[in-house]
Amino acid sequence: MARMRVRLTFPPERIQEPVIYHLVKDFDIVTNIRRADVKADHGWVILELEAKEETLERGIAWLKGKGVKVDPVERDVIVP
């Protein structure tokens, strides 16, 4: 099993969608919400993700396809 920590930044049109739910249900990725700030028009969440490496890659690709910005995080520091 692979683990990674990411910051997801949601565009306004995705705020009301259950994106994290779909990561769990459709990709079988275990998620752990570490921090989050969600408003009516924007939001971000720092997640720990755990799954097989190829599953994580498919899930991240799906997120990016939905317009969600995905940034890797190391020890609560966003990696550019």
C-alpha positions as protocol buffer text, in pm:
chain_id: "A"
residue {
  index: 1
  type: MET
  ca { x: 0 y: 0 z: 0 }
}
residue {
  index: 2
  type: ALA
  ca { x: 119 y: 349 z: -86 }
}
residue {
  index: 3
  type: ARG
  ca { x: 47 y: 663 z: 113 }
}
residue {
  index: 4
  type: MET
  ca { x: 52 y: 1026 z: 16 }
}
residue {
  index: 5
  type: ARG
  ca { x: -65 y: 1358 z: 154 }
}
residue {
  index: 6
  type: VAL
  ca { x: -218 y: 1611 z: -84 }
}
residue {
  index: 7
  type: ARG
  ca { x: -393 y: 1944 z: -81 }
}
residue {
  index: 8
  type: LEU
  ca { x: -702 y: 1954 z: -297 }
}
residue {
  index: 9
  type: THR
  ca { x: -825 y: 2295 z: -409 }
}
residue {
  index: 10
  type: PHE
  ca { x: -1178 y: 2289 z: -545 }
}
residue {
  index: 11
  type: PRO
  ca { x: -1312 y: 2519 z: -817 }
}
residue {
  index: 12
  type: PRO
  ca { x: -1648 y: 2683 z: -739 }
}
residue {
  index: 13
  type: GLU
  ca { x: -1843 y: 2441 z: -959 }
}
residue {
  index: 14
  type: ARG
  ca { x: -1717 y: 2139 z: -760 }
}
residue {
  index: 15
  type: ILE
  ca { x: -1785 y: 2266 z: -405 }
}
residue {
  index: 16
  type: GLN
  ca { x: -2126 y: 2095 z: -379 }
}
residue {
  index: 17
  type: GLU
  ca { x: -2010 y: 1764 z: -530 }
}
residue {
  index: 18
  type: PRO
  ca { x: -1914 y: 1464 z: -310 }
}
residue {
  index: 19
  type: VAL
  ca { x: -1565 y: 1437 z: -464 }
}
residue {
  index: 20
  type: ILE
  ca { x: -1395 y: 1274 z: -164 }
}
residue {
  index: 21
  type: TYR
  ca { x: -1681 y: 1026 z: -134 }
}
residue {
  index: 22
  type: HIS
  ca { x: -1617 y: 917 z: -495 }
}
residue {
  index: 23
  type: LEU
  ca { x: -1245 y: 869 z: -424 }
}
residue {
  index: 24
  type: VAL
  ca { x: -1343 y: 622 z: -153 }
}
residue {
  index: 25
  type: LYS
  ca { x: -1632 y: 448 z: -328 }
}
residue {
  index: 26
  type: ASP
  ca { x: -1519 y: 443 z: -692 }
}
residue {
  index: 27
  type: PHE
  ca { x: -1143 y: 402 z: -643 }
}
residue {
  index: 28
  type: ASP
  ca { x: -1125 y: 223 z: -305 }
}
residue {
  index: 29
  type: ILE
  ca { x: -886 y: 486 z: -168 }
}
residue {
  index: 30
  type: VAL
  ca { x: -871 y: 524 z: 210 }
}
residue {
  index: 31
  type: THR
  ca { x: -887 y: 894 z: 300 }
}
residue {
  index: 32
  type: ASN
  ca { x: -809 y: 1082 z: 619 }
}
residue {
  index: 33
  type: ILE
  ca { x: -903 y: 1450 z: 631 }
}
residue {
  index: 34
  type: ARG
  ca { x: -627 y: 1642 z: 810 }
}
residue {
  index: 35
  type: ARG
  ca { x: -745 y: 2001 z: 752 }
}
residue {
  index: 36
  type: ALA
  ca { x: -1012 y: 2170 z: 548 }
}
residue {
  index: 37
  type: ASP
  ca { x: -1170 y: 2506 z: 472 }
}
residue {
  index: 38
  type: VAL
  ca { x: -1482 y: 2500 z: 259 }
}
residue {
  index: 39
  type: LYS
  ca { x: -1695 y: 2804 z: 181 }
}
residue {
  index: 40
  type: ALA
  ca { x: -1989 y: 2850 z: -54 }
}
residue {
  index: 41
  type: ASP
  ca { x: -1768 y: 2951 z: -349 }
}
residue {
  index: 42
  type: HIS
  ca { x: -1427 y: 2787 z: -285 }
}
residue {
  index: 43
  type: GLY
  ca { x: -1258 y: 2530 z: -71 }
}
residue {
  index: 44
  type: TRP
  ca { x: -950 y: 2322 z: 3 }
}
residue {
  index: 45
  type: VAL
  ca { x: -875 y: 2009 z: 200 }
}
residue {
  index: 46
  type: ILE
  ca { x: -556 y: 1836 z: 304 }
}
residue {
  index: 47
  type: LEU
  ca { x: -600 y: 1460 z: 273 }
}
residue {
  index: 48
  type: GLU
  ca { x: -393 y: 1157 z: 350 }
}
residue {
  index: 49
  type: LEU
  ca { x: -457 y: 895 z: 84 }
}
residue {
  index: 50
  type: GLU
  ca { x: -378 y: 524 z: 105 }
}
residue {
  index: 51
  type: ALA
  ca { x: -418 y: 262 z: -169 }
}
residue {
  index: 52
  type: LYS
  ca { x: -214 y: 72 z: -424 }
}
residue {
  index: 53
  type: GLU
  ca { x: 19 y: 301 z: -620 }
}
residue {
  index: 54
  type: GLU
  ca { x: -171 y: 257 z: -948 }
}
residue {
  index: 55
  type: THR
  ca { x: -502 y: 320 z: -773 }
}
residue {
  index: 56
  type: LEU
  ca { x: -372 y: 647 z: -629 }
}
residue {
  index: 57
  type: GLU
  ca { x: -251 y: 752 z: -974 }
}
residue {
  index: 58
  type: ARG
  ca { x: -595 y: 682 z: -1125 }
}
residue {
  index: 59
  type: GLY
  ca { x: -770 y: 870 z: -845 }
}
residue {
  index: 60
  type: ILE
  ca { x: -540 y: 1173 z: -880 }
}
residue {
  index: 61
  type: ALA
  ca { x: -591 y: 1174 z: -1258 }
}
residue {
  index: 62
  type: TRP
  ca { x: -968 y: 1164 z: -1204 }
}
residue {
  index: 63
  type: LEU
  ca { x: -950 y: 1459 z: -963 }
}
residue {
  index: 64
  type: LYS
  ca { x: -747 y: 1665 z: -1209 }
}
residue {
  index: 65
  type: GLY
  ca { x: -995 y: 1577 z: -1484 }
}
residue {
  index: 66
  type: LYS
  ca { x: -1269 y: 1723 z: -1262 }
}
residue {
  index: 67
  type: GLY
  ca { x: -1075 y: 2051 z: -1237 }
}
residue {
  index: 68
  type: VAL
  ca { x: -955 y: 1992 z: -880 }
}
residue {
  index: 69
  type: LYS
  ca { x: -602 y: 2122 z: -822 }
}
residue {
  index: 70
  type: VAL
  ca { x: -385 y: 1856 z: -656 }
}
residue {
  index: 71
  type: ASP
  ca { x: -65 y: 1961 z: -476 }
}
residue {
  index: 72
  type: PRO
  ca { x: 159 y: 1722 z: -282 }
}
residue {
  index: 73
  type: VAL
  ca { x: 213 y: 1808 z: 84 }
}
residue {
  index: 74
  type: GLU
  ca { x: 513 y: 1715 z: 300 }
}
residue {
  index: 75
  type: ARG
  ca { x: 483 y: 1775 z: 672 }
}
residue {
  index: 76
  type: ASP
  ca { x: 210 y: 2036 z: 623 }
}
residue {
  index: 77
  type: VAL
  ca { x: 416 y: 2224 z: 363 }
}
residue {
  index: 78
  type: ILE
  ca { x: 280 y: 2239 z: 10 }
}
residue {
  index: 79
  type: VAL
  ca { x: 544 y: 2129 z: -238 }
}
residue {
  index: 80
  type: PRO
  ca { x: 552 y: 2346 z: -552 }
}
